[in-house]
Amino acid sequence: MPAAKSERLLNLLIMLLVQRRPIPKERIRELLYPDARPDAFEKMFERDKEELRGLGVPIEVAPTDSYFDDELGYRIPAEEFALPEVTLTAEEASVVALATRVWQDATMTQATTDAVRKLSAAGVGVDLTALDLARPGARTDEPAFPACWEAVCERTAIQFDYQRPDEAEPRRRRVEPWGVVRSAGRWYLVGRDVDRGAERVFRLDRFTSPVRRTGRPGAYEVPPDTDLRETIGRLAPMPGARHAVLLLRPGTGHSFRRRAATVTPGVVGPDGRADWDRIELDRPGRGLVDEVLYHGPDAVLVEPRELRDSLVARLSAVSG
């Protein structure tokens, strides 16, 4: 059975990235496309190369032997693929590290392991240090996540059984996925419910069956200007209303200020400066901790205490 498209692209990325010398096309076919007919391989390989290049991956075509130029091969120059040096403050680094922890998907980790094992078994010289540039970064324990994520990327309709808390039995759902988003500590699938003809939100931990594809890739378009988080906030059941208090640096946190019940300027902040603003929200909404973390050192959550403790625990887990 052919590998899933996302796994195939990752395998190709890894193969070309860890090469010390350009690898011939025929060798790529033997290792990554062994079941493909010659004509099918040519089409798949060209599409996969263009997709990687479209993502900004520099694929180099060069002779496989420095003394002869009659056979060409492919590789990704690690020095061109690497990001330039980025300088962050300690607070900004903590927030970025926390965000990257969300993206350590076990499916991609397994694909990386399989690709390196294939190359090593075939006697291909690999430079494993290059993998630091393309290390998968998101982890989720939800079994439905990989299939939903691939369906979103390929715009493929899916179906699954879903258990609502107010219903005795799960029901079959047919959905055109628009995106997968984490909010208030939960993973949600946002998309169009085919049977109801309307946008819907589904919590991944309420899926009771494997996700199965029911359509062809690219069969639908995501509505323009779709705001996944706004859709979740509007359609997903809201937690009980809470009163929240935050401190914001001047000129920051506009999403909080728009919803504020009161704004008190000239408050002493954690840095000792008396130029912070105290913001009070009567209905802070879901995902408050994630929203505060997004603002980095410009926002401090004061109340409610349990959410502040949760925020501190997440930052401590990253910095520790």
C-alpha positions as CSV (number, residue, x, y, z in Angstrom):
1,M,0.0,0.0,0.0
2,P,1.5,3.4,-0.9
3,A,2.5,5.6,2.0
4,A,0.3,8.4,3.1
5,K,1.2,11.7,1.3
6,S,2.4,13.5,4.4
7,E,4.6,10.5,5.4
8,R,5.9,10.3,1.8
9,L,6.8,14.0,1.8
10,L,8.5,13.7,5.1
11,N,10.5,10.7,4.0
12,L,11.7,12.5,0.9
13,L,12.6,15.6,2.9
14,I,14.7,13.5,5.3
15,M,16.3,11.5,2.6
16,L,17.4,14.6,0.7
17,L,18.4,16.5,3.9
18,V,20.7,13.8,5.4
19,Q,22.7,13.1,2.1
20,R,26.4,13.9,2.1
21,R,26.2,13.7,-1.8
22,P,23.3,14.1,-4.2
23,I,21.3,10.9,-4.5
24,P,20.2,9.6,-8.0
25,K,16.6,9.5,-8.9
26,E,16.6,5.8,-9.4
27,R,17.9,5.3,-5.9
28,I,15.2,7.5,-4.6
29,R,12.6,5.3,-6.4
30,E,14.1,2.1,-4.9
31,L,14.0,3.4,-1.4
32,L,10.9,5.5,-1.2
33,Y,8.6,4.5,-4.1
34,P,9.3,0.8,-4.5
35,D,5.7,-0.1,-5.5
36,A,5.2,2.6,-8.0
37,R,5.3,2.0,-11.8
38,P,7.9,4.0,-13.7
39,D,5.4,6.4,-15.1
40,A,3.6,6.8,-11.8
41,F,6.9,7.3,-10.0
42,E,7.8,10.2,-12.3
43,K,4.5,12.0,-11.7
44,M,4.6,11.4,-7.9
45,F,8.2,12.4,-7.6
46,E,7.7,15.6,-9.6
47,R,4.6,16.5,-7.5
48,D,6.4,15.8,-4.2
49,K,9.4,17.9,-5.2
50,E,7.2,20.8,-6.2
51,E,5.3,20.6,-2.9
52,L,8.5,20.7,-0.9
53,R,9.8,23.6,-3.0
54,G,6.4,25.3,-2.5
55,L,7.0,25.1,1.3
56,G,10.3,26.8,0.9
57,V,12.6,23.7,0.9
58,P,15.6,24.3,-1.4
59,I,16.1,21.1,-3.5
60,E,19.5,21.1,-5.3
61,V,20.1,19.2,-8.5
62,A,23.8,18.4,-9.0
63,P,26.1,15.6,-10.3
64,T,26.4,12.6,-8.1
65,D,30.1,12.4,-8.7
66,S,32.4,15.5,-8.5
67,Y,34.5,14.2,-11.4
68,F,31.7,13.2,-13.8
69,D,28.5,15.2,-14.6
70,D,26.7,12.6,-16.6
71,E,24.4,11.5,-13.7
72,L,22.4,14.0,-11.7
73,G,21.1,13.6,-8.2
74,Y,19.1,15.5,-5.6
75,R,19.8,16.8,-2.1
76,I,18.8,19.6,0.3
77,P,21.8,21.8,1.4
78,A,21.4,21.9,5.2
79,E,23.1,25.4,5.3
80,E,20.3,26.8,3.0
81,F,17.5,25.0,4.8
82,A,18.5,26.2,8.3
83,L,16.7,29.3,9.7
84,P,18.8,32.4,10.4
85,E,19.7,33.0,14.0
86,V,16.8,34.3,16.0
87,T,17.2,36.3,19.2
88,L,14.5,36.0,21.9
89,T,14.2,37.3,25.4
90,A,13.9,34.6,28.2
91,E,10.2,35.2,28.4
92,E,9.7,34.9,24.7
93,A,11.8,31.8,24.5
94,S,9.6,30.2,27.2
95,V,6.5,30.9,25.2
96,V,7.9,29.6,22.0
97,A,9.2,26.4,23.7
98,L,5.7,25.9,25.2
99,A,4.1,26.3,21.7
100,T,6.5,23.8,20.1
101,R,5.6,21.2,22.7
102,V,2.1,21.1,21.3
103,W,3.5,19.8,18.0
104,Q,5.3,16.5,18.6
105,D,3.1,14.2,16.7
106,A,3.9,10.5,17.1
107,T,3.0,9.8,13.5
108,M,5.7,12.1,12.2
109,T,8.3,10.8,14.7
110,Q,7.6,7.3,13.5
111,A,7.9,8.4,9.9
112,T,11.3,9.9,10.7
113,T,12.6,6.8,12.3
114,D,11.4,4.6,9.4
115,A,13.0,6.8,6.8
116,V,16.4,6.8,8.6
117,R,16.2,3.1,9.1
118,K,15.6,2.5,5.4
119,L,18.5,4.7,4.4
120,S,20.9,3.1,6.9
121,A,19.8,-0.5,5.9
122,A,20.5,0.4,2.2
123,G,24.0,1.5,3.0
124,V,23.3,5.2,2.2
125,G,25.5,7.6,4.2
126,V,23.4,9.9,6.3
127,D,24.2,13.0,8.4
128,L,21.8,12.7,11.3
129,T,22.8,16.1,12.7
130,A,20.8,17.6,9.8
131,L,17.6,16.2,11.3
132,D,17.8,18.9,14.0
133,L,16.6,21.3,11.3
134,A,13.5,19.3,10.5
135,R,12.7,17.6,13.8
136,P,8.9,17.2,14.2
137,G,7.7,19.3,16.9
138,A,4.0,18.5,17.9
139,R,2.6,15.8,20.1
140,T,-1.0,14.9,20.9
141,D,-2.4,11.8,22.6
142,E,-5.6,11.9,20.6
143,P,-5.8,8.9,18.3
144,A,-7.9,10.8,15.8
145,F,-5.4,13.6,15.3
146,P,-3.1,12.2,12.6
147,A,-6.0,11.2,10.3
148,C,-7.8,14.5,10.8
149,W,-4.7,16.5,10.2
150,E,-3.9,14.7,7.0
151,A,-7.5,15.2,5.8
152,V,-7.3,18.9,6.5
153,C,-4.0,19.2,4.6
154,E,-5.4,17.2,1.6
155,R,-9.0,18.7,1.8
156,T,-10.5,15.2,1.9
157,A,-13.9,14.4,3.4
158,I,-14.0,12.0,6.3
159,Q,-16.5,10.1,8.5
160,F,-16.4,9.0,12.1
161,D,-18.7,8.1,15.0
162,Y,-19.1,10.9,17.5
163,Q,-20.5,10.7,21.1
164,R,-22.2,13.9,22.3
165,P,-22.5,14.2,26.1
166,D,-26.3,14.7,25.8
167,E,-26.9,11.7,23.6
168,A,-27.1,8.0,24.7
169,E,-25.4,6.6,21.6
170,P,-22.7,7.8,19.2
171,R,-23.8,8.9,15.7
172,R,-22.0,8.7,12.4
173,R,-20.7,12.1,11.2
174,R,-19.6,13.0,7.6
175,V,-17.4,16.1,7.6
176,E,-15.3,18.3,5.3
177,P,-12.5,19.3,7.6
178,W,-11.3,22.9,7.7
179,G,-8.8,22.7,10.5
180,V,-7.6,21.2,13.8
181,V,-7.2,23.6,16.7
182,R,-6.3,23.3,20.4
183,S,-8.4,25.4,22.7
184,A,-8.9,25.3,26.5
185,G,-6.7,22.2,26.7
186,R,-8.7,20.2,24.1
187,W,-8.2,19.4,20.4
188,Y,-11.1,20.3,18.1
189,L,-11.9,19.5,14.5
190,V,-13.7,22.4,12.7
191,G,-15.4,21.8,9.4
192,R,-18.6,21.5,7.4
193,D,-21.1,18.8,8.5
194,V,-22.1,17.3,5.2
195,D,-25.5,15.9,6.4
196,R,-26.5,19.1,8.2
197,G,-25.0,21.4,5.6
198,A,-23.5,23.7,8.2
199,E,-20.2,24.4,10.0
200,R,-19.7,22.3,13.1
201,V,-17.1,21.7,15.8
202,F,-16.0,18.3,17.2
203,R,-13.9,17.4,20.2
204,L,-11.3,14.8,19.2
205,D,-11.6,13.0,22.5
206,R,-15.3,12.2,21.7
207,F,-14.5,10.3,18.5
208,T,-15.6,6.7,19.1
209,S,-14.4,5.1,15.9
210,P,-11.4,5.4,13.6
211,V,-11.5,8.3,11.1
212,R,-12.2,7.0,7.5
213,R,-11.7,9.0,4.3
214,T,-14.8,9.2,2.1
215,G,-13.8,11.6,-0.7
216,R,-11.0,12.4,-3.0
217,P,-8.3,15.0,-2.2
218,G,-9.0,18.6,-3.1
219,A,-12.8,17.9,-3.4
220,Y,-13.8,21.1,-1.5
221,E,-12.6,24.6,-0.6
222,V,-12.3,26.0,2.9
223,P,-14.5,29.2,3.0
224,P,-12.3,32.3,2.7
225,D,-11.6,34.3,5.9
226,T,-12.5,31.3,8.1
227,D,-11.5,31.9,11.7
228,L,-11.2,28.5,13.4
229,R,-10.9,29.9,16.9
230,E,-13.8,32.2,16.4
231,T,-15.9,29.2,15.2
232,I,-14.9,27.2,18.2
233,G,-15.8,30.0,20.6
234,R,-19.2,30.4,18.8
235,L,-20.2,26.8,18.4
236,A,-18.5,24.8,21.1
237,P,-20.2,24.6,24.5
238,M,-18.8,27.4,26.7
239,P,-17.5,26.8,30.2
240,G,-19.2,28.6,33.0
241,A,-18.6,32.4,33.1
242,R,-15.6,33.5,35.1
243,H,-14.2,36.9,36.2
244,A,-10.6,37.4,35.1
245,V,-8.0,40.0,36.0
246,L,-4.9,40.7,33.9
247,L,-2.1,43.1,33.8
248,L,-1.1,44.4,30.3
249,R,1.8,46.6,29.1
250,P,0.6,49.8,27.5
251,G,-0.4,49.4,23.9
252,T,-0.6,45.6,24.0
253,G,-3.3,43.0,24.5
254,H,-5.9,44.6,22.2
255,S,-7.9,41.4,22.1
256,F,-8.4,41.6,25.9
257,R,-9.0,45.3,25.8
258,R,-11.9,44.9,23.3
259,R,-13.7,42.6,25.7
260,A,-12.8,44.4,28.9
261,A,-15.4,45.4,31.5
262,T,-13.0,47.9,33.1
263,V,-9.5,49.2,32.3
264,T,-7.4,50.8,35.1
265,P,-4.2,52.5,33.9
266,G,-1.1,53.3,35.9
267,V,-0.9,50.0,37.9
268,V,2.4,48.6,39.2
269,G,3.4,45.6,37.1
270,P,5.7,42.6,37.8
271,D,8.7,44.7,36.6
272,G,8.1,47.3,39.3
273,R,7.0,50.0,36.7
274,A,3.7,51.8,37.4
275,D,2.7,52.0,33.7
276,W,0.8,48.8,33.4
277,D,-3.0,48.5,32.8
278,R,-5.3,46.4,34.9
279,I,-7.9,44.7,32.7
280,E,-11.0,43.0,34.1
281,L,-13.1,40.6,32.0
282,D,-16.5,39.4,33.1
283,R,-16.6,36.6,30.5
284,P,-13.0,35.7,29.6
285,G,-14.1,32.8,27.3
286,R,-12.4,29.5,26.5
287,G,-8.7,29.3,26.0
288,L,-7.8,32.1,28.3
289,V,-4.5,30.6,29.4
290,D,-3.4,30.0,25.7
291,E,-4.3,33.6,24.9
292,V,-2.3,34.9,27.7
293,L,0.7,32.8,26.7
294,Y,0.4,34.1,23.2
295,H,1.0,37.6,24.4
296,G,4.2,36.5,26.1
297,P,5.8,39.0,28.6
298,D,3.2,41.7,27.8
299,A,0.4,40.0,29.7
300,V,0.1,38.6,33.3
301,L,-2.8,36.6,34.5
302,V,-3.8,37.5,38.1
303,E,-7.2,35.9,38.5
304,P,-8.8,33.3,38.6
305,R,-6.2,31.6,40.8
306,E,-6.7,28.1,39.3
307,L,-6.0,29.3,35.8
308,R,-3.0,31.3,36.9
309,D,-1.6,28.1,38.6
310,S,-2.2,26.2,35.4
311,L,-0.3,28.8,33.4
312,V,2.6,28.8,35.8
313,A,2.8,25.0,35.8
314,R,3.0,25.0,31.9
315,L,5.7,27.6,31.9
316,S,7.6,25.8,34.6
317,A,7.4,22.5,32.7
318,V,9.1,24.2,29.7
319,S,11.8,26.1,31.6
320,G,12.5,23.2,33.9
